[in-house]
Each structure stands twice: as structure tokens, then as C-alpha cells.
Amino acid sequence: MTTTAPSRAQKFSDRAHRVLFELALHPGGEWVDVTSICTSLGLNSHEVRGALTELRTAGMTERKRHMARSRTTGRRTHRTYFRLTDDNTSEAAA
């Protein structure tokens, strides 16, 4: 008896599951910034970015970066946003 379910099942970290559920709370392809995810889950940005990398590698999320000015210093910086993908294509495969 062979089953294919275990071979297709992804082994994500606990943090990746938490981030996945947080992104699922923003339906309709809404982009969510990393800072909002950190605040909602009580994690630091390093922990959230590691989890997002897991999800991106699996093709479950996509990211968008754009330039913005810091409100406090006025310097230009990148802001990174994530959302759940609608299909199973991975950025790693693209």
C-alpha cells in the first residue's frame, strides 16, 4: 500500500504555521507588511522573515518590495509586503 500524502505534505516550523495563519486572516490577496506580522504574532523580524522564507520556498506566499521614506529619519528604505498565493507556483521555480 502506497500513499502520496506524506510525500506532498510540507514540514513547516511552528513559526511558519503561525505566519501562514496570520496571512490567512487577510483574504482577497491583501498585502501585509512584515512589521504588522511581527506585531500581531509578538515575534521579531528575524523570526518572521525566516518563516516567510519557508513559505515562499514552498510557493505559498509571494512578496513585493518598494521604496519608502522612514517617518522618523526621512531616509529611504525598503518595505516588504507578503500575501498568500492563489496558485501553487513557487518563486524559487520561476
C-alpha positions in Angstrom: 0.0 0.0 0.0 1.5 3.3 -1.0 0.3 6.7 -0.2 1.3 10.0 -1.7 0.0 12.3 1.0 3.2 12.1 3.2 5.4 13.0 0.2 3.3 16.0 -0.6 3.0 17.2 3.0 5.1 20.2 3.9 7.0 20.2 7.1 6.9 23.7 8.3 8.2 25.2 11.5 5.8 26.4 14.2 6.6 30.0 13.3 5.8 29.3 9.6 2.4 27.9 10.6 1.7 30.9 12.7 2.7 33.3 9.9 0.6 31.3 7.4 -2.5 31.7 9.7 -1.8 35.4 10.1 -1.7 35.9 6.4 -4.9 33.8 6.0 -6.6 36.5 8.1 -6.1 38.9 5.3 -8.2 37.4 2.4 -8.5 38.6 -1.1 -4.9 39.0 -1.9 -4.3 41.8 0.6 -0.6 42.6 1.0 0.6 42.6 4.6 3.9 44.2 5.7 6.4 42.4 7.9 6.1 44.9 10.7 2.3 44.1 11.0 3.0 40.4 11.1 5.7 40.9 13.8 3.3 43.0 15.9 0.4 40.6 15.6 2.4 37.5 16.5 4.8 39.0 19.1 7.9 37.9 17.1 10.9 39.8 16.0 11.6 40.5 12.3 14.3 37.9 12.1 11.9 35.1 13.2 9.1 36.3 10.9 11.4 36.6 7.9 12.7 33.1 8.4 9.2 31.7 8.5 8.3 33.7 5.4 11.3 32.3 3.6 10.0 28.8 4.3 6.6 29.7 2.9 8.0 31.5 -0.1 10.2 28.5 -1.0 7.1 26.2 -0.8 5.3 28.6 -3.2 2.6 29.5 -0.6 3.4 33.3 -0.4 4.7 36.0 -2.7 6.5 39.2 -1.8 6.5 42.7 -3.0 9.2 45.3 -2.1 9.0 49.1 -2.6 11.0 52.1 -1.5 9.6 54.3 1.2 10.9 57.1 3.5 11.3 56.4 7.1 8.9 58.5 9.2 11.5 59.2 11.9 14.7 59.8 10.0 13.5 60.6 6.5 15.9 58.1 4.9 14.8 55.9 2.1 14.3 52.3 3.0 12.7 49.1 1.5 9.3 48.0 2.8 8.5 44.3 2.2 4.9 43.0 1.9 3.7 39.4 1.6 0.4 37.7 0.7 -0.8 34.2 0.1 -0.5 33.0 -3.5 -3.6 31.9 -5.4 -1.7 29.1 -7.3 1.0 26.6 -6.4 3.8 28.2 -8.4 6.9 28.9 -6.5 9.2 32.0 -6.8 12.1 29.5 -6.4 11.0 27.7 -9.6 10.5 31.0 -11.5 
